[in-house]
Amino acid sequence: MKRTITSKQLERFKTHLLNDEKSQATIGKYMHDVGYFAAFANGRTINKEITLSYKAMLEKTYAITSANSMLAALNAFLRFAGWQDCCVKQFKLQKKVYSSAEKELTKAEYLRLLHTASQKGNQRLALLLQTICGTGIRVSELEFITVESLRTGEAVVSCKGKTRVIFIVSALRKKLLKFVKQQGIKSGSVFVTKNGKPMNRSNIWREMKHLCQQADVSPDKVFPHNLRHLFARTFYGIEKDIAKLADILGHTSINTTRIYTMTTGVEHKQKMERLQLVI
């Protein structure tokens, strides 16, 4: 059988990802990346020569981390299609020991965002930011912060076949209980739209972006996942327990958690200076 990528095959791959309980964001990313490869192949027979040529093109066009994520999607599709012999290795990348200060949200910037949201009268957004940053929860898991969870002080999060318990600190719990009482929310998700549906990533991202200019925070730093990073760095700075942090964040691998706990280049430089090994 001729190895060519068809629309029906792509639909079957999408169904495979759904059955594998991949998140909607992951499925969207994989389908986009495989579609990009299909356009590159342009109806040609899929073989190792084609995939190696594609890999070389990615190296010239994209950052290595982006190219590797695109190759991961491609390899997943090739394995699904039974074309394992066409899979290619990802680019080797030396692990960074610190993150970019231009991309990581600082605590001072986070506090400015909260202050700005409060000044603008957007109580819901101010509380939402504190909920993500105060618990380390994923934005996609916010629907599990319910009125019922506020009563117990614990949110039970079920995602991708895994369940974990998120502790809601007392100060946040009190704020949210007051909020739901004011809003007349008697059950279900705390953070909902005017139609009563749980807020999604795009709703939240859009509201956060509106705060940037007034809060004097770079738009490149203002997105929900950066609040989770700030939680992780702050927790690790106090506890120094990466295994416990991995459990809280819902990570299967501690290697993923290490990415979250990296200090910025400025902090890394300060630590190196404190060594005082050059006299």
N, C-alpha and C positions, 0 to 999 in steps of 0.2 A: 504494500500500500504506500502511495506517495505521501511523504511527510510534509504536509502544508497546513497552515493554521486557518481554520474556518470559523465563522461566527457561531455555528452550533457547538463547536469544540470549546470556544470561549465561554459560552453559556453553561456548558457542563462543568467547566473549571470553576465558574462562579458558584454553582450549586455545590460542588465539592468543598469549597471554602466555607460556605454556609453550614454544611453538615459537619465540618470540622470545628464549628463554633468560633470562627474567626470574627473579630469585631468588624463593624461596618466600615470603620476607618481603614483597617487592614485590607479588607476586601476591595475597597475603592482604590487603594494604593496599588495592590497587586494587579487589578484589572487594568488600571491606567498604564502600568509599567509593561505588562505583557502586550497590551495594545500598541505601545510604542515600539516594542520589538517586532511585532507583526508588520507594522508599517515599514520598519527597516528591512525585513525579509522580503516584503513586497511580492508575495506569491511564490517566492523561490522555495525549492526543497530544503527543509531544515536539516542541516548537518553540522558537524563540529567546526567546519571551516566558517560557516555563517555565524555561529555563536562566538567564535574567537574574534571574528571581524567586528562584531557588535561590541564585544568587550573592549577592543582597541579604540573604537569610536567613543565609547563612554569615557575612557581614560582621558581623551583629548578634550571632551566637552564638559564633563562634570567634575565636581569635587569628589575625592576618593570615597568619602562616606556615602554620598548620594549614589555614586556608581555601584557601590557594594549593595546598597538596598535594592537597586534595580536588578542587579544580578541575582539576589536572593529570590525576588519575585519570579524571574525567568526560570531559575533552577526548579522552583516549586512547580511551575507549569510543565516543564520538561519531564519531571518525574511523574506527574499526573498523566501526561500523554504517553508514558512508557518509552521516552526518548532519553533515558539516563545517560547514554553514551555521548550526548550533546551538551551535557552540563559543563559549566566552566567554573574554575576556582575564583574566589573573590580576591581582590587586591589585598596584599599584606599592608597593615597599617599599624605603626607603632602607637601604643597607648599613650594618651596625653596624661600628664600628672596634674594638670590644672585646667580649668575651663576659662573661656573668654569672658573678661569683665564686661565686654560690650554686650553680652547676651544674657548674663545672669542678673536677675532682679535682686537688689539689696534690700535689707530690712528697712532702711530709711526711705527707699523708693516705694516700698510696699505701704508704709505708714502714710506717705503722701497721697497714694491712691485712695486709701481709706478716708483720709481727711477730705479729699476732694469729693468723693462719692457722698459723704455726709453733708458737705456744704451745698451740693447740688440737690439735696433732698432725696437721693436715691438710696433709701435705707436697705432695700432688698439687695442691691449690688454690694453695698458695704458689708452686709452680713454674709453674702455668698463668698466674697473674697476671704473673709475670716474663716468661713467653714472649710474651704479648700486648704488654706494655709495653716489652719489650726488643727486639722486632722490628717492631712496628707492624702485625702481621698482623691480619686481620679474625677475629672469633670463628668465623665460618662457614668459615674456611680452616684452622682448627687441625688438622683431619684430615690436612693435608699435612705437619705436623710428625711425622715418622715415625722409627723406629729407623734406617732406611736414610739419612734426611736428616741424622741426627746423625753418622753415620760420615763424610759428606762435608763437613758444616758448612754445607750449603745445602739449602733446601727449595724444590722447584719447584711453584709454585702455579698451577693451571689453573682458571680461573673465568670464566664468561660469554664463552667463546670467546677469552680472553686468557690468556697465560702469562707469569709473571714469577718471578724467583729471589729468595728471601728469605735473607739472610745470617744465620746463627746465630752470635752472638758466642761466643768461646771459653769465657768463664765460664759462660754459660748451657748451652752444649754439654756441658761437664763435669758440671754438675749433673744434666742430663737423662739422660746416659749412666749415671750412678750410680743414678738413680731407676729406669730401665728394667731395670737389672741386678737391683736389689732386688726389683722387682715381677715379674720373670720374663717381661718383655715382649721377645720376640726379634725381632719384625718388625711392620710396620704402624704404625698411629697410636699415639702416646705416651699421649695423654689419652683413656682409654676408661672406660666404666662397668663395673660388676661383670659384665655380660653380654658384655663385650668389644666393645661398639659405641662408636664415637666419641662423645664428649660433645657435646651440642648446646647451643644458646643458653639454653634454659630450665633445663637442668641447672646450667650455670655461673652464671646469674643467681641462681638459688635459693641456691646455696652462698655467693655473694658477699654476698647480703642478710643471711645469718646472721652475717656478720662485723661488720656496721655498728655495732651497739650497743656491743660490747666494744671495738671499735677507735675509738669516738667519732668516727665519720664519718657525715655525713648520708646517709640512704638515697637521696636525690635525686641524689647524685653517684656512687653505686656501681652501675655497670653496665659490661659489657665494653667498649663502644665508647669510654667515657671513658678507658680505658687507652691506646687508640689515639691519642686526642687528646693525652694527656700525652706519649706518644712523639713525636708530631709537633711539639709546642711545644718540647720539649727539643732535638730534632734541629735545628730551625730556629734556636733560640737560639744554637747552637754553629756551625752551618754557613752559615746565611743563604742557602741555595740551595734556593729553592722548586721549581725544575724537578726537581732531584734528588729532593727529598722526594716530589713527585707520582709519580715513577717507583716509589719504594719503597712508597708506599701503594697503588699501582695505580689512580691517578686518571687519567681521560681528560682532564679539564679542570683547569687550575691554579686556576680560580676556586673549585673545590671544596676544593682544598688550602688556600686562603687562610682558609677557615672554620676549619680545624683549627689554624692558626697564630696566631689572634687571641689577644692577651693578655687577661687579666681586667681589669675596671674598676679594680681597685686598682693593678695594674701600670701601666695606662694613665695613671692620675692621677699616679703617681710619676714617670713619664717627662715628663709635662707640667710638673710642678713643677721638674724639673731643667733645663728650658729657661731659667729665670730671666730672662724677658723683661719682667717687671713689676718696676719699680724704685720 
